[in-house]
Amino acid sequence: MSDRALSFGGVAEAYERYRPGYPGELFEMVTAYAGRPVRTALEIGAGTGKATRLFARRGIAVTATEPDGSMLAELRKHVPANVTAMRAAFEDLRPGERYGLVYAAAALHWTTPEGRWPRIAALLEPSGVFASFGAPFRPADPAVREAVHAARAPFLESDEVPSPDGTPPDHEMQWPGSELQRSEWFTGVQQAVIERQMTMTARDYLGQLSTISAYLVLPASVREQVFNRIRQVLPETVEMTSDIIVHLARRRPEN
């Protein structure tokens, strides 16, 4: 895994504090797509369990996998008893038990591309559901967004993870839906957006930035300079856009 993928362990508590959870609307969307009761799920890259709680608290037996020990320890503090927490990278998982749902919350882009889709398919029951979702976090005000970009630019051009397959941001079907549509293992690919806005203090916004991998891999002294520059251009409260982009697909029963 890349340095960015493995950078979160040192900020596990901040990740839990500043990263938002997921709304019930997401659970309803995934289970409606499934069209049948979902009893078991495997989570790829569970982090501190933000998405784990969404599914486990509604009765699904979740196996939450996470490669970082500190993140997994934080997860165990917050999830219900029907969660099995396992320290493992996605690439370490071996076919065996199959699940009604396999999902990744802002984590799929850290997995190795080679063999990704047959590996996920092998973890799913026939006609089982795969879900991937994430929420880019941006100031809603274009002027604030541009000011943050200008403050960051001398040190970091972008703090987002680029599309793993090069799909442009304005393309109708975003990644991983673009790859799922080409995969022989999946069908019924859908993309949906759950609109979400929130208001944060400038301090909490910087706290959220402190959990983003692009900043975590910077030298500590540079990271401090970046955050100081960003803080100078922020209003006391920041209106945020954090729409959740959801991709859904179904394992082909014949594969």
SVG drawing of the C-alpha trace seen along z (x, -y; Angstrom):
<svg xmlns="http://www.w3.org/2000/svg" viewBox="-36 -35 45 56">
<polyline fill="none" stroke="black" stroke-width="0.4" points="0.0,0.0 1.1,-3.6 2.4,-6.0 -0.8,-7.9 -2.9,-4.8 -0.9,-4.0 -0.8,-7.5 -3.9,-7.5 -2.8,-5.6 -1.2,-8.5 -4.4,-10.5 -6.9,-7.8 -8.5,-9.8 -8.7,-13.0 -10.2,-10.9 -12.9,-9.7 -13.5,-13.2 -13.6,-15.3 -14.7,-13.0 -18.5,-13.0 -20.5,-9.8 -23.0,-8.5 -26.8,-9.1 -29.6,-6.5 -30.5,-7.5 -27.3,-5.7 -28.4,-2.5 -31.8,-2.7 -30.3,-3.3 -28.0,-0.2 -30.6,2.1 -33.3,1.0 -30.8,1.8 -30.2,5.2 -33.9,5.9 -33.7,8.6 -32.6,8.7 -28.9,8.2 -27.7,10.2 -23.9,10.2 -21.4,7.6 -17.7,7.3 -16.2,3.8 -12.9,2.9 -10.8,0.4 -13.1,-0.3 -11.0,-3.1 -12.6,-4.1 -15.9,-2.5 -17.9,-5.5 -19.7,-3.4 -19.5,-0.2 -21.9,-1.7 -24.4,-2.6 -24.9,1.0 -24.2,2.8 -26.7,0.8 -29.4,1.9 -28.9,5.5 -26.3,6.5 -23.4,8.7 -20.4,6.7 -16.9,8.0 -14.8,4.8 -11.3,5.2 -8.7,2.5 -4.9,2.7 -3.9,0.1 -3.8,1.3 -4.4,-2.2 -7.5,-2.8 -8.8,0.6 -8.4,0.0 -10.4,-3.2 -13.1,-1.3 -13.4,1.2 -14.4,-1.6 -17.4,-2.6 -19.0,0.4 -21.7,2.7 -21.2,6.3 -22.3,7.8 -19.1,6.4 -16.1,8.7 -13.1,6.5 -10.1,7.9 -6.7,6.4 -6.1,7.1 -5.6,5.3 -8.0,6.0 -5.2,7.9 -4.7,10.2 -8.3,11.5 -8.7,15.0 -11.8,16.5 -13.9,18.4 -17.0,17.0 -19.2,15.1 -21.3,12.1 -24.5,10.5 -22.8,7.1 -19.2,6.0 -18.6,2.2 -15.9,-0.4 -16.3,-3.8 -13.8,-6.3 -11.3,-3.4 -11.5,-1.6 -9.0,-3.8 -6.3,-2.5 -6.7,1.1 -4.4,2.6 -6.0,2.4 -4.7,5.8 -7.4,8.4 -9.6,6.0 -12.9,7.0 -12.5,10.8 -11.3,10.6 -14.4,8.7 -16.7,11.0 -15.2,14.0 -16.2,12.5 -19.8,12.0 -22.8,14.4 -24.3,14.9 -26.2,11.7 -24.6,10.1 -24.2,6.3 -21.0,4.2 -21.2,0.6 -18.6,-2.1 -19.2,-5.6 -17.3,-8.7 -17.9,-12.3 -15.5,-15.0 -15.3,-17.7 -15.2,-21.3 -16.1,-24.8 -19.5,-25.7 -18.5,-29.3 -16.4,-29.5 -14.5,-32.5 -13.5,-30.5 -12.7,-27.5 -10.4,-29.6 -8.7,-31.3 -8.0,-27.9 -6.6,-26.7 -4.3,-29.7 -3.1,-29.3 -2.3,-25.7 -0.8,-26.0 2.8,-26.8 3.0,-23.5 0.3,-21.3 -1.6,-21.7 -4.5,-19.4 -5.5,-17.6 -7.8,-15.2 -7.1,-11.7 -7.2,-11.6 -9.4,-9.1 -7.5,-5.8 -8.5,-5.1 -8.1,-8.7 -11.9,-9.4 -12.2,-13.2 -14.2,-14.9 -17.0,-16.0 -17.6,-12.5 -21.2,-11.2 -20.0,-8.0 -17.3,-8.5 -14.8,-5.9 -15.3,-3.1 -18.5,-2.9 -16.4,-3.4 -14.4,-0.3 -17.4,1.7 -19.1,1.1 -16.2,2.7 -15.9,5.6 -17.1,9.0 -17.9,9.8 -20.6,7.1 -23.9,5.9 -26.5,3.3 -24.0,0.5 -25.6,-2.6 -24.3,-6.0 -26.3,-8.2 -25.6,-11.3 -26.9,-12.0 -26.7,-15.8 -25.2,-17.0 -24.2,-20.3 -22.9,-21.2 -21.5,-24.2 -18.2,-23.8 -16.0,-26.1 -12.7,-27.1 -11.0,-25.0 -13.0,-21.9 -12.4,-22.4 -8.7,-22.4 -9.1,-19.4 -10.8,-17.6 -7.9,-18.6 -5.5,-17.2 -6.9,-13.7 -6.4,-13.9 -3.6,-11.9 -2.2,-14.6 -1.4,-16.6 -0.3,-13.7 2.5,-12.7 4.0,-16.3 6.9,-16.9 5.5,-18.2 7.0,-21.6 5.5,-22.1 2.2,-20.8 2.1,-23.4 2.9,-26.2 0.1,-25.0 -2.5,-24.9 -1.4,-28.3 -1.8,-29.8 -5.3,-28.2 -6.4,-29.4 -5.6,-33.0 -8.1,-32.9 -11.0,-31.2 -14.1,-32.8 -15.0,-31.8 -17.6,-29.4 -17.3,-27.5 -20.2,-26.3 -19.3,-22.9 -20.5,-20.7 -20.0,-17.0 -22.2,-15.2 -22.0,-11.4 -21.3,-9.8 -22.5,-6.2 -21.7,-3.4 -23.7,-0.2 -23.3,3.0 -24.4,6.6 -22.3,9.7 -23.2,11.6 -24.8,14.9 -23.2,16.9 -19.6,15.9"/>
</svg>
